Amino acid sequence: MTGTGRIEAVIFDLDGCLVDSEPHALEAIAAEMRAEGIVDARAEEIGRDYLGVSMTDLCRDIARRLGREVPGDFVERVERRLFEVYERRLRRIDGALGLLDRLEAAGVAIAIATGGSIRRMTETLRIGGLSERFEGRAFSAELVPRGKPAPDVFLLAAEGLGVSPGRCAVLEDSPHGIAGAFAGGMRPVGFVGGSHLDPIRDVHRSRLIDAGAVEVVETLGAADAALTVGR
């Protein structure tokens, strides 16, 4: 059951919801998968199959496809490649700061719940100019036993904010994230405004609804009403 009470907190996925990072991330993963021998790895397919999945779970599936363990430095290589691109090209999603300002002005608590590593989350927030906005309120799937679509990281974020899950809304761009928020008893709102979804926006909107999204928005400027229903 999704949250139906007065919304007191909004929990954001980071990549693809506040920063337009997913195209860079997907290509970095694809490049390192090709380097390991999965020669047909492409960013588009990775986005379709693994968007919102933790790197731990992704590496487990890569190992299954390879028939051997993934090298211990695989995630580090992906992140090193990624951060080099981020320093030059990472941008916030249009309207991100305005939405955060409006939520905080309305007394709504905010947090991050990402499937990315702590290091990736920290660097993404820093490069994206969001570190101060989420200081002490940013949570990685590395901190919990199970990544999305399990609700663990969302429940950790709610606990960190001191808000009951039923009073939380979640903004997510992945079906795995929507499913996790739904399983945690929160209000899941889908977001399809990231550039990685440009070719598949309508199809992806349907996937988010199928996963449990109560609403799907295309811009952060339109997200307020969907996220703060009942206020």
C-alpha positions as CSV (number, residue, x, y, z in Angstrom):
1,M,0.0,0.0,0.0
2,T,1.3,3.4,-0.9
3,G,1.4,6.3,1.5
4,T,-1.9,8.2,1.8
5,G,-1.3,10.6,4.6
6,R,-0.1,14.2,4.6
7,I,3.3,14.2,2.9
8,E,6.1,15.4,5.2
9,A,9.2,14.3,3.3
10,V,10.3,13.8,-0.3
11,I,13.0,11.2,-1.1
12,F,14.8,11.6,-4.4
13,D,16.6,9.2,-6.5
14,L,19.7,11.1,-7.6
15,D,20.8,10.0,-11.1
16,G,18.2,10.9,-13.7
17,C,16.0,12.8,-11.3
18,L,18.1,15.7,-9.9
19,V,21.2,15.4,-12.2
20,D,21.2,14.4,-15.8
21,S,23.9,11.7,-15.3
22,E,22.4,8.5,-16.6
23,P,23.7,8.8,-20.2
24,H,27.2,9.1,-18.9
25,A,26.8,6.4,-16.4
26,L,25.3,3.9,-18.8
27,E,28.1,4.5,-21.3
28,A,30.8,4.1,-18.7
29,I,29.3,0.7,-17.6
30,A,28.9,-0.4,-21.2
31,A,32.6,0.5,-22.0
32,E,33.9,-1.5,-19.0
33,M,31.6,-4.5,-19.8
34,R,33.0,-4.5,-23.3
35,A,36.5,-4.4,-21.9
36,E,35.6,-7.6,-19.9
37,G,34.5,-9.4,-23.0
38,I,30.8,-8.6,-23.3
39,V,31.4,-7.2,-26.7
40,D,27.7,-6.4,-27.5
41,A,27.2,-4.3,-24.3
42,R,25.4,-1.1,-25.2
43,A,24.2,1.8,-23.1
44,E,20.6,1.6,-24.4
45,E,20.2,-2.1,-23.4
46,I,21.9,-1.5,-20.0
47,G,19.4,1.3,-19.3
48,R,16.5,-0.9,-20.2
49,D,17.6,-3.8,-18.1
50,Y,19.5,-2.3,-15.2
51,L,18.3,1.3,-14.6
52,G,18.0,1.7,-10.8
53,V,19.9,-1.5,-10.0
54,S,22.8,-1.4,-7.6
55,M,26.3,-2.0,-8.8
56,T,26.5,-5.0,-6.6
57,D,23.5,-6.6,-8.3
58,L,24.8,-5.5,-11.7
59,C,28.2,-7.1,-11.1
60,R,26.5,-10.3,-10.0
61,D,24.6,-10.4,-13.3
62,I,27.8,-9.6,-15.3
63,A,29.6,-12.4,-13.6
64,R,26.8,-14.8,-14.6
65,R,27.0,-13.7,-18.2
66,L,30.8,-14.0,-18.2
67,G,30.9,-17.3,-16.3
68,R,33.5,-15.9,-14.0
69,E,33.9,-13.3,-11.2
70,V,34.0,-9.7,-12.2
71,P,37.5,-8.2,-11.4
72,G,37.6,-6.5,-8.0
73,D,38.4,-3.1,-9.6
74,F,35.5,-3.1,-12.0
75,V,33.4,-0.6,-10.1
76,E,36.4,1.6,-9.4
77,R,37.1,1.6,-13.2
78,V,33.5,2.5,-14.0
79,E,33.5,5.3,-11.5
80,R,36.9,6.7,-12.5
81,R,35.7,6.9,-16.1
82,L,32.5,8.4,-14.9
83,F,33.9,11.1,-12.7
84,E,36.2,12.3,-15.5
85,V,33.2,12.9,-17.7
86,Y,31.1,14.4,-14.9
87,E,33.7,17.1,-14.2
88,R,33.2,18.3,-17.8
89,R,29.6,17.5,-18.6
90,L,27.4,16.8,-15.5
91,R,24.4,19.1,-15.3
92,R,21.5,19.4,-12.9
93,I,18.0,18.6,-14.3
94,D,16.2,21.8,-15.2
95,G,14.2,23.0,-12.2
96,A,16.0,21.0,-9.6
97,L,17.0,23.8,-7.3
98,G,13.7,25.5,-7.6
99,L,11.8,22.4,-6.6
100,L,14.1,21.8,-3.6
101,D,13.6,25.5,-2.6
102,R,9.8,25.2,-2.8
103,L,9.7,22.0,-0.8
104,E,12.0,23.3,2.0
105,A,10.0,26.6,2.1
106,A,6.8,24.5,2.6
107,G,8.5,22.6,5.5
108,V,8.9,19.3,3.5
109,A,12.0,17.4,4.5
110,I,14.2,16.1,1.6
111,A,16.7,13.2,1.2
112,I,18.5,11.2,-1.4
113,A,18.1,7.4,-1.7
114,T,20.4,6.1,-4.5
115,G,21.4,2.7,-5.8
116,G,24.8,4.1,-6.5
117,S,27.9,3.6,-4.2
118,I,28.7,6.1,-1.4
119,R,31.6,7.3,-3.4
120,R,29.6,7.9,-6.6
121,M,26.8,9.5,-4.6
122,T,29.2,11.9,-2.8
123,E,31.0,12.9,-6.0
124,T,27.8,13.3,-8.0
125,L,26.4,15.6,-5.3
126,R,29.7,17.6,-5.1
127,I,30.0,18.0,-8.9
128,G,26.3,18.7,-9.3
129,G,26.5,21.5,-6.6
130,L,24.0,19.7,-4.3
131,S,26.2,18.6,-1.4
132,E,25.1,21.2,1.0
133,R,21.4,20.7,0.2
134,F,21.6,17.0,1.3
135,E,24.3,17.1,3.9
136,G,23.5,14.2,6.4
137,R,20.5,13.3,4.3
138,A,22.0,11.2,1.5
139,F,21.7,7.5,1.6
140,S,23.3,4.8,-0.6
141,A,22.3,1.2,-1.2
142,E,25.7,0.3,0.1
143,L,24.4,1.0,3.5
144,V,21.6,-1.6,3.4
145,P,21.4,-5.4,2.8
146,R,19.3,-5.1,-0.4
147,G,19.3,-2.7,-3.2
148,K,16.3,-1.5,-5.2
149,P,13.6,-2.9,-5.9
150,A,13.8,-3.8,-2.2
151,P,12.6,-0.9,-0.1
152,D,15.6,-0.9,2.2
153,V,17.4,2.3,1.1
154,F,14.1,4.3,1.1
155,L,13.2,3.0,4.6
156,L,16.7,4.0,5.8
157,A,16.2,7.5,4.3
158,A,12.8,7.9,6.0
159,E,14.3,6.7,9.3
160,G,17.2,9.2,8.9
161,L,14.6,12.0,8.4
162,G,12.5,10.8,11.3
163,V,9.4,10.6,9.1
164,S,7.2,7.5,8.9
165,P,7.2,5.8,5.5
166,G,3.5,6.5,4.9
167,R,4.3,10.3,5.1
168,C,7.0,10.1,2.4
169,A,6.8,10.6,-1.3
170,V,9.5,9.3,-3.7
171,L,10.6,10.7,-7.0
172,E,12.1,7.9,-9.2
173,D,13.0,7.4,-12.8
174,S,13.4,3.6,-12.7
175,P,10.8,0.8,-12.4
176,H,13.0,-0.8,-9.7
177,G,13.0,2.4,-7.7
178,I,9.2,2.8,-8.1
179,A,8.7,-0.8,-7.0
180,G,10.9,-0.2,-3.9
181,A,9.1,2.9,-2.9
182,F,5.8,1.1,-3.3
183,A,7.0,-1.8,-1.2
184,G,8.1,0.6,1.5
185,G,4.6,2.0,1.8
186,M,5.5,5.4,0.3
187,R,4.0,7.5,-2.5
188,P,5.9,6.6,-5.7
189,V,6.0,9.3,-8.3
190,G,7.7,8.6,-11.6
191,F,10.0,11.0,-13.5
192,V,10.7,10.8,-17.2
193,G,12.5,14.1,-17.8
194,G,16.1,12.8,-18.0
195,S,17.8,12.9,-21.4
196,H,18.5,9.1,-21.2
197,L,14.7,8.6,-21.7
198,D,14.3,10.9,-24.8
199,P,13.9,8.0,-27.2
200,I,11.6,5.9,-25.0
201,R,9.7,8.4,-22.9
202,D,6.2,7.1,-23.6
203,V,7.2,3.4,-23.2
204,H,9.1,4.2,-20.0
205,R,6.1,6.1,-18.6
206,S,4.1,3.0,-19.0
207,R,6.8,0.9,-17.3
208,L,6.8,3.2,-14.3
209,I,3.0,3.0,-14.0
210,D,3.1,-0.7,-14.2
211,A,5.7,-0.8,-11.4
212,G,3.3,1.2,-9.1
213,A,3.8,4.9,-9.8
214,V,0.7,6.9,-8.8
215,E,1.7,9.7,-11.1
216,V,4.4,10.3,-13.7
217,V,5.8,13.8,-14.4
218,E,8.0,15.0,-17.2
219,T,9.4,18.2,-15.6
220,L,10.5,19.0,-12.1
221,G,8.4,22.2,-12.3
222,A,5.3,19.9,-12.5
223,A,6.4,17.7,-9.7
224,D,5.3,19.7,-6.6
225,A,1.6,18.8,-6.7
226,A,2.3,15.1,-7.4
227,L,4.8,14.8,-4.6
228,T,3.0,16.9,-1.9
229,V,-0.6,15.7,-2.2
230,G,-2.5,16.2,1.0
231,R,-0.6,19.2,2.1
